[in-house]
Amino acid sequence: MPVQWHALALGLLASIIAPFGGFFASGFKRAFNIKDFGDSIPGHGGITDRMDCQMVMAVFAYIYHQSFIAPQNFSVEIILDQIIRNLAYEEQKYLYERLGEIFHERPLTQSSQLACL
């Protein structure tokens, strides 16, 4: 089942990537001569030290979800709008001219016209 493959992938990510959260937090604490992060939430001691791995893993789990699980419903119109928005006027003009050349060199066939509909 797909959910089992996703669980396996997230488990592998957790075992490989999550420890780097602890390494990062340890380096941060050493750089600022802090024993633990207990002062960030008064009265909780070093409980926030236990969250180092979860913070890093949460970022990677979100990226994994957006990349492989969440449906990607991008239409040609959305993709072209993104391209045009990020191009300068001269680049837009070049793209327009180049697409015109491509379509004049290669006329549309009946099967490609049906696929566009």
MOMOWO-V891228 format. One record per pair of residues at least 6 apart in sequence whose ideal C-beta (glycine too) atoms are under 8 Angstrom apart, sorted by the first residue. I is the first residue (numbers start at 0). J is the second residue. D is the distance in whole Angstrom. If there is no record, write none. Layout:
i: {I	I}
j: {J	J}
d: {D	D}
This chain:
i: {5	5	8	8	9	9	12	12	12	12	13	16	16	16	17	17	17	17	18	19	20	20	20	20	20	20	21	21	23	23	24	24	24	27	28	28	28	35	35	35	35	36	36	36	37	37	37	37	37	37	39	40	40	82	83	83	86}
j: {67	68	63	67	60	63	56	59	60	63	56	55	56	59	52	53	55	56	52	55	51	52	53	54	55	56	51	52	51	55	36	48	51	33	34	35	36	44	45	47	48	45	47	48	43	44	45	46	47	48	47	46	47	94	91	94	94}
d: {7	6	7	8	6	7	7	5	7	7	6	6	6	5	4	8	6	5	7	6	4	4	7	6	3	7	5	6	7	7	7	7	4	8	7	7	7	7	4	8	5	7	4	6	6	5	5	7	7	8	5	7	6	8	6	8	7}
